[in-house]
Amino acid sequence: MLDTYGSRFVRPVIERGADRLLKWNFTPNEVTILGGIIGVSVGVFIYNDMLWTAVLLLWVSGLFDVLDGTMARRTQKTGFGTVLDLVFDRIVEIAVVIALALRHPEHMPIFLLLLGSFVVAMTLFLAVGASSSRRSEKSFYYQPGILERTECFILFTLMILFPTWIGVIATIFLVLEVFTILQRLFEARRILR
């Protein structure tokens, strides 16, 4: 929701950052890969109880995730760049959840359900994007939802920094993920008729 409705407020800053990286001869795919590597390292820092470093790097990887798309729209979007972006996004999310599950094995069932919900949400997201004739500024139709990337990062941050509440936060995360799946499923039914 924040990605869909809040992006216009940060767009000028993101565009300046994207222009700077392009001027330094970075390609969108290089920024995607760099952001992915930084994002995967978050899991290592969570596991080693370096929580503030993990949160900082999580948000840096998220910044790179926004910058790469802006860079691609300013140069030349490619199908492979879209695939690379989506794959690295999921790898980062999986790395964070696995690290949290390893640090807090008493909450393993909720983390497994959360990972499962990610699979269902992404399957639905991609299926609707591929089936829809609608287009957006991105390479495919982007279905907005109550839980988007920024909300995920906020919930990850809360789980990382408040381990006492991790089970509650993970449950809220799961409920919001299921709600988003249902929201997108009903929208898919409407737009694909």
C-alpha positions as CSV (number, residue, x, y, z in Angstrom):
1,M,0.0,0.0,0.0
2,L,2.8,2.4,0.9
3,D,4.6,1.6,-2.4
4,T,1.5,2.3,-4.4
5,Y,0.3,5.5,-2.7
6,G,3.5,6.8,-1.1
7,S,6.0,6.6,-4.0
8,R,5.2,10.0,-5.4
9,F,6.6,11.6,-2.2
10,V,10.0,9.9,-2.5
11,R,10.2,9.8,-6.3
12,P,12.3,13.0,-6.7
13,V,15.0,11.6,-4.3
14,I,14.9,8.2,-6.0
15,E,15.2,9.8,-9.4
16,R,18.3,11.8,-8.4
17,G,19.9,8.7,-6.9
18,A,19.1,6.7,-10.1
19,D,20.6,9.4,-12.2
20,R,23.7,9.5,-10.1
21,L,24.2,5.7,-10.4
22,L,23.7,5.9,-14.2
23,K,26.3,8.7,-14.3
24,W,28.7,6.5,-12.5
25,N,28.1,3.8,-15.2
26,F,26.2,1.4,-13.1
27,T,23.6,-0.7,-15.0
28,P,20.2,-1.5,-13.4
29,N,21.1,-5.2,-13.3
30,E,24.3,-4.5,-11.4
31,V,22.3,-2.5,-8.9
32,T,19.8,-5.3,-8.6
33,I,22.6,-7.8,-7.9
34,L,24.4,-5.5,-5.4
35,G,21.1,-4.9,-3.6
36,G,20.4,-8.7,-3.6
37,I,23.9,-9.5,-2.1
38,I,23.4,-6.8,0.6
39,G,19.9,-8.1,1.3
40,V,21.1,-11.7,1.7
41,S,23.8,-10.6,4.1
42,V,21.0,-9.3,6.3
43,G,20.3,-13.0,7.2
44,V,23.9,-13.4,8.3
45,F,23.7,-10.4,10.6
46,I,20.4,-11.5,12.1
47,Y,21.8,-14.9,12.8
48,N,24.9,-13.4,14.5
49,D,22.7,-11.1,16.6
50,M,24.0,-7.9,14.9
51,L,20.4,-6.5,14.7
52,W,21.0,-2.8,14.0
53,T,23.4,-3.7,11.2
54,A,20.8,-6.1,9.8
55,V,18.1,-3.5,9.8
56,L,20.4,-0.9,8.2
57,L,21.4,-3.3,5.4
58,L,17.8,-4.4,4.9
59,W,16.8,-0.9,4.1
60,V,19.9,-0.3,1.9
61,S,19.0,-3.4,-0.1
62,G,15.4,-2.0,-0.3
63,L,16.8,1.3,-1.6
64,F,18.7,-0.5,-4.3
65,D,15.6,-2.4,-5.2
66,V,13.8,0.9,-5.9
67,L,16.8,2.5,-7.7
68,D,17.3,-0.4,-10.1
69,G,13.8,-0.1,-11.5
70,T,14.0,3.7,-11.8
71,M,17.3,3.3,-13.6
72,A,15.8,0.7,-16.0
73,R,12.9,3.0,-16.8
74,R,15.4,5.8,-17.6
75,T,17.5,3.6,-19.9
76,Q,16.1,0.4,-21.3
77,K,13.8,-2.1,-19.5
78,T,14.5,-5.7,-20.2
79,G,12.6,-8.8,-19.4
80,F,15.7,-10.3,-17.8
81,G,16.1,-7.3,-15.6
82,T,12.5,-7.8,-14.3
83,V,13.1,-11.5,-13.7
84,L,16.4,-10.7,-11.9
85,D,14.7,-8.1,-9.7
86,L,11.8,-10.4,-8.7
87,V,14.1,-13.3,-8.0
88,F,16.5,-11.3,-5.8
89,D,13.5,-9.8,-3.9
90,R,12.3,-13.3,-3.0
91,I,15.8,-14.4,-2.1
92,V,16.3,-11.5,0.3
93,E,12.9,-12.2,1.9
94,I,13.7,-15.9,2.3
95,A,17.1,-15.1,3.8
96,V,15.5,-12.9,6.4
97,V,12.8,-15.3,7.4
98,I,15.2,-18.3,7.5
99,A,17.6,-16.3,9.7
100,L,14.8,-15.3,12.0
101,A,13.5,-18.9,12.2
102,L,17.0,-20.2,13.0
103,R,17.4,-17.5,15.8
104,H,13.9,-18.3,17.1
105,P,13.1,-21.9,16.4
106,E,10.3,-21.9,18.9
107,H,8.3,-19.9,16.2
108,M,9.2,-22.2,13.3
109,P,5.6,-23.1,12.4
110,I,4.6,-19.5,11.9
111,F,7.8,-18.8,9.8
112,L,7.0,-21.9,7.7
113,L,3.5,-20.6,7.1
114,L,4.8,-17.2,6.3
115,L,7.2,-18.6,3.7
116,G,4.3,-20.6,2.2
117,S,2.2,-17.4,2.0
118,F,5.1,-15.7,0.1
119,V,5.0,-18.5,-2.4
120,V,1.2,-18.2,-2.9
121,A,1.3,-14.4,-3.0
122,M,4.1,-14.3,-5.6
123,T,2.4,-17.1,-7.7
124,L,-0.8,-15.0,-7.8
125,F,1.1,-11.8,-8.4
126,L,3.0,-13.3,-11.4
127,A,-0.1,-15.1,-12.8
128,V,-2.2,-12.0,-12.8
129,G,0.7,-9.9,-14.3
130,A,1.2,-12.4,-17.1
131,S,-2.6,-12.9,-17.8
132,S,-3.5,-9.2,-17.7
133,S,-3.5,-7.0,-20.7
134,R,-3.1,-4.0,-18.3
135,R,0.3,-2.3,-18.2
136,S,1.9,-0.1,-15.7
137,E,5.2,1.8,-15.6
138,K,6.7,-1.5,-14.6
139,S,7.3,-4.4,-17.0
140,F,4.0,-6.1,-16.2
141,Y,0.8,-5.3,-14.4
142,Y,1.6,-4.5,-10.8
143,Q,-1.3,-5.4,-8.5
144,P,-1.4,-3.1,-5.5
145,G,-2.2,-4.7,-2.2
146,I,-2.4,-3.9,1.5
147,L,1.0,-5.6,2.0
148,E,3.7,-4.5,-0.4
149,R,7.5,-4.3,-0.2
150,T,7.7,-1.4,2.2
151,E,5.2,-2.9,4.6
152,C,7.2,-6.2,4.5
153,F,10.4,-4.3,5.4
154,I,8.6,-2.5,8.3
155,L,7.4,-5.9,9.6
156,F,10.9,-7.5,9.1
157,T,12.4,-4.5,11.0
158,L,10.0,-5.0,13.9
159,M,10.7,-8.7,14.1
160,I,14.4,-8.1,14.0
161,L,14.5,-5.4,16.7
162,F,11.8,-6.7,19.0
163,P,12.5,-10.4,19.3
164,T,10.2,-10.7,22.4
165,W,7.3,-9.9,20.2
166,I,8.5,-11.9,17.1
167,G,5.7,-14.5,17.3
168,V,3.0,-11.8,17.5
169,I,4.6,-9.7,14.7
170,A,5.0,-12.8,12.5
171,T,1.4,-13.7,13.0
172,I,0.3,-10.2,12.1
173,F,2.5,-10.4,9.0
174,L,0.9,-13.7,8.0
175,V,-2.6,-12.4,8.5
176,L,-1.8,-9.3,6.4
177,E,-0.2,-11.6,3.7
178,V,-3.3,-13.8,3.5
179,F,-5.5,-10.7,3.4
180,T,-3.4,-9.3,0.5
181,I,-3.6,-12.7,-1.3
182,L,-7.4,-12.6,-1.0
183,Q,-7.5,-9.0,-2.1
184,R,-5.5,-9.7,-5.2
185,L,-7.5,-12.8,-5.9
186,F,-10.8,-10.9,-5.9
187,E,-9.2,-8.2,-8.1
188,A,-7.9,-10.8,-10.5
189,R,-11.3,-12.3,-10.8
190,R,-12.7,-8.9,-11.6
191,I,-10.0,-7.8,-14.2
192,L,-9.6,-11.2,-15.9
193,R,-13.2,-11.8,-16.8
